[in-house]
């Protein structure tokens, strides 16, 4: 059985959003996205995979296709296959988001 402590994967980069893979199998992929103030991630999308993103810390502004929403800690959003995603840090505090994709990108 694989296991992970997510706090071991929290790190930030000055120049861009940090991404840290957690688990990957033939059917699922997960990673942490860590964004400092004023950072964003995307646009990204996969025509063959859905993604679920959950805010673990901070506040995020999500754009999925042409829809927008803001979520705080424990808020979650579903990105349907084929929709583009943009994630932005919506506060001055660090943002940590768990992203789970199935099937894995390119899978």
Rosetta silent file (secondary structure, phi, psi, omega in degrees, C-alpha in Angstrom):
SEQUENCE: XXXXXXXXXXXXXXXXXXXXXXXXXXXXXXXXXXXXXXXXXXXXXXXXXXXXXXXXXXXXXXXXXXXXXXXXXXXXXXXXXXXXXXXXXXXXXXXXXXXXXXXXXXX
SCORE:     score description
SCORE:     0.000 S_00000001
   1 L     0.000  129.137  175.630    0.000    0.000    0.000 S_00000001
   2 L   -85.536  146.636  174.772    1.325    3.409   -0.957 S_00000001
   3 L  -147.055  160.167 -178.810    0.906    6.317    1.423 S_00000001
   4 L  -149.625  146.224  169.889    1.999    9.932    1.583 S_00000001
   5 L   -98.891  112.082 -173.888    2.137   12.801    4.036 S_00000001
   6 H   -61.309  -29.260  179.914    0.930   15.759    1.967 S_00000001
   7 H   -63.798  -24.697  176.356    2.877   18.264    4.066 S_00000001
   8 H   -67.686  -16.417 -176.545    6.079   16.668    2.714 S_00000001
   9 H  -103.125   -0.506 -179.914    5.002   17.867   -0.756 S_00000001
  10 L   -83.550  114.850  173.022    4.267   21.495    0.132 S_00000001
  11 L  -153.666  155.912 -175.183    6.908   23.791   -1.317 S_00000001
  12 L  -125.321  148.290  175.942    6.832   27.081   -3.165 S_00000001
  13 L  -118.978  145.397 -179.065    8.876   28.551   -5.994 S_00000001
  14 L   -67.566  -39.379 -169.389    9.448   32.241   -6.586 S_00000001
  15 L   -87.640  -24.081 -176.255    9.056   32.195  -10.347 S_00000001
  16 L  -160.422  169.714  176.926    6.055   29.879  -10.878 S_00000001
  17 L   -61.765  137.532  178.130    3.523   27.578   -9.271 S_00000001
  18 E   -91.835  137.790  178.106    5.170   24.507   -7.744 S_00000001
  19 E  -122.292  132.856 -178.370    3.779   21.080   -8.663 S_00000001
  20 E  -133.570  110.448  179.178    4.553   17.961   -6.647 S_00000001
  21 E   -62.510  141.684  178.374    3.253   14.534   -7.758 S_00000001
  22 E  -106.956  -66.350  178.890    1.705   12.430   -4.967 S_00000001
  23 E  -130.967  149.071  173.982    0.416    9.196   -6.534 S_00000001
  24 E  -147.329  131.012  174.621    0.263    7.879  -10.089 S_00000001
  25 L  -137.037 -172.431  178.086   -1.186    4.643  -11.415 S_00000001
  26 L   -67.392  -21.349 -173.488   -2.706    3.459  -14.683 S_00000001
  27 L  -115.129  -13.061 -175.932   -6.072    4.907  -13.594 S_00000001
  28 L  -150.301  152.121  177.115   -5.388    7.969  -11.425 S_00000001
  29 E  -140.008  136.878  176.578   -2.882   10.796  -10.926 S_00000001
  30 E  -135.419  148.115  178.494   -2.636   13.241   -8.026 S_00000001
  31 E  -153.315  157.906  171.271   -0.430   16.233   -7.318 S_00000001
  32 E   -98.352  136.953  170.968   -0.196   19.274   -5.065 S_00000001
  33 E  -107.719  126.367 -179.191   -0.198   22.728   -6.609 S_00000001
  34 E  -121.727  116.341 -176.067    1.472   25.345   -4.394 S_00000001
  35 E  -120.946  128.921  173.537    1.041   28.975   -5.401 S_00000001
  36 L   -81.564  177.449  178.850    2.506   32.034   -3.733 S_00000001
  37 L   -52.799  136.698  176.941    0.869   35.449   -3.859 S_00000001
  38 L    67.800   10.457  178.092   -0.005   36.615   -7.415 S_00000001
  39 L   -93.766  156.716  176.050    0.856   33.248   -8.990 S_00000001
  40 E  -140.120  165.411  179.359   -1.321   31.255  -11.364 S_00000001
  41 E  -135.203  127.722  179.305   -1.322   27.829  -12.999 S_00000001
  42 E   112.001 -179.481    9.341   -2.691   27.141  -16.470 S_00000001
  43 E   -75.307  140.300  175.646   -4.394   27.206  -18.787 S_00000001
  44 E  -136.160  157.458  176.767   -4.251   23.402  -18.853 S_00000001
  45 L  -170.744  160.548  178.399   -6.723   20.784  -19.973 S_00000001
  46 L  -140.356  120.964 -177.643   -7.015   17.171  -21.057 S_00000001
  47 L   -66.651  -15.370 -175.856   -9.648   16.032  -23.548 S_00000001
  48 L  -116.536   11.881 -176.242   -9.736   12.552  -22.008 S_00000001
  49 L  -141.541  139.871  170.147   -9.593   13.150  -18.245 S_00000001
  50 E   -89.032  156.151  176.346  -11.698   14.711  -15.507 S_00000001
  51 E  -136.748  143.755  172.969   -9.997   16.490  -12.614 S_00000001
  52 E  -117.610  130.180  178.912  -11.071   17.313   -9.084 S_00000001
  53 E  -119.968  133.341 -179.789   -9.332   20.148   -7.255 S_00000001
  54 E  -127.150  128.866  179.053   -9.637   20.748   -3.512 S_00000001
  55 E   -78.168  118.065  177.788   -8.272   23.791   -1.692 S_00000001
  56 E   -93.171  -28.954  178.305   -6.219   22.599    1.289 S_00000001
  57 E  -155.106  142.239  177.324   -4.962   26.050    2.332 S_00000001
  58 L    90.803 -159.786  179.894   -5.601   29.599    1.185 S_00000001
  59 E  -137.001  132.779 -175.407   -8.149   30.906   -1.307 S_00000001
  60 E  -119.923  145.605  168.660   -8.264   30.092   -5.019 S_00000001
  61 E  -107.345  120.256 -179.607   -9.899   31.645   -8.056 S_00000001
  62 E  -108.106  137.608  168.737  -10.745   28.948  -10.603 S_00000001
  63 E  -120.530  120.985  179.990  -11.650   29.470  -14.234 S_00000001
  64 E  -122.838  113.547 -169.836  -13.064   26.373  -15.915 S_00000001
  65 L    55.643 -119.263 -179.703  -13.868   26.952  -19.570 S_00000001
  66 L  -106.161    7.386  179.890  -15.696   30.312  -19.301 S_00000001
  67 E   -95.260  147.282 -179.548  -17.032   29.794  -15.762 S_00000001
  68 E  -130.836  146.152  174.541  -15.378   31.319  -12.678 S_00000001
  69 E  -154.417  156.884  175.315  -15.584   30.630   -8.966 S_00000001
  70 E  -117.856  137.217  179.909  -13.643   31.351   -5.791 S_00000001
  71 E  -134.290  144.661  174.884  -13.120   28.732   -3.112 S_00000001
  72 E  -103.624 -174.971 -177.292  -11.567   28.721    0.330 S_00000001
  73 L   -48.029  132.900  178.834  -10.103   25.855    2.358 S_00000001
  74 L    79.460   -4.447  173.881  -11.945   22.537    1.852 S_00000001
  75 L   -73.426  147.685 -176.128  -13.827   23.833   -1.206 S_00000001
  76 E  -137.509  149.998 -178.940  -13.703   21.525   -4.212 S_00000001
  77 E  -139.828  146.807  177.794  -14.432   21.854   -7.924 S_00000001
  78 E  -105.015  132.922  176.240  -14.789   19.382  -10.807 S_00000001
  79 E  -110.138  108.289  179.845  -13.158   20.061  -14.180 S_00000001
  80 L   -66.026  151.158  176.845  -14.844   18.014  -16.926 S_00000001
  81 L   -52.338  136.182  177.479  -12.683   16.418  -19.614 S_00000001
  82 L    92.154  -16.286  178.698  -11.941   18.869  -22.399 S_00000001
  83 L   -86.592  140.421  174.651  -12.407   22.055  -20.353 S_00000001
  84 L   -78.491  147.288 -178.329   -9.454   24.383  -19.849 S_00000001
  85 E  -125.383  136.517  169.261   -8.467   25.190  -16.271 S_00000001
  86 E  -130.126  132.190  176.079   -6.767   28.228  -14.750 S_00000001
  87 E  -118.431  131.201  177.127   -6.011   28.437  -11.010 S_00000001
  88 E  -127.149  142.905  172.112   -4.996   31.729   -9.379 S_00000001
  89 E   -71.933  121.201 -174.513   -4.029   32.519   -5.817 S_00000001
  90 L  -100.069   13.425  178.441   -6.850   34.833   -4.701 S_00000001
  91 L  -146.571  179.938  178.170   -5.236   36.111   -1.500 S_00000001
  92 L   -85.192   -9.332  178.769   -1.933   37.227   -0.054 S_00000001
  93 L   -84.885  156.020  176.429   -1.617   33.891    1.799 S_00000001
  94 L   -61.509  147.864  179.505   -0.018   30.791    0.241 S_00000001
  95 E  -115.679  130.883  175.680   -2.385   28.537   -1.727 S_00000001
  96 E  -127.118  124.105 -176.880   -2.207   24.721   -1.650 S_00000001
  97 E  -126.935  131.826  172.694   -4.503   22.712   -3.944 S_00000001
  98 E   -92.448  124.803  179.880   -4.820   18.936   -4.283 S_00000001
  99 E  -115.540  123.859  178.891   -5.482   17.957   -7.908 S_00000001
 100 E  -120.080  125.793 -175.716   -6.705   14.442   -8.734 S_00000001
 101 E  -123.539  135.344  177.558   -7.018   13.442  -12.398 S_00000001
 102 E  -142.519  131.316  -10.716   -8.523   10.289  -13.885 S_00000001
 103 L   -68.595  172.313 -179.104   -7.351    8.799  -16.048 S_00000001
 104 L   -57.996  152.482  177.218   -3.791   10.185  -15.734 S_00000001
 105 L   -52.194  132.667  179.659   -2.740   12.830  -18.275 S_00000001
 106 L    73.429    5.544 -175.616   -1.887   11.178  -21.553 S_00000001
 107 L   -91.318    0.000    0.000   -3.249    7.891  -20.182 S_00000001
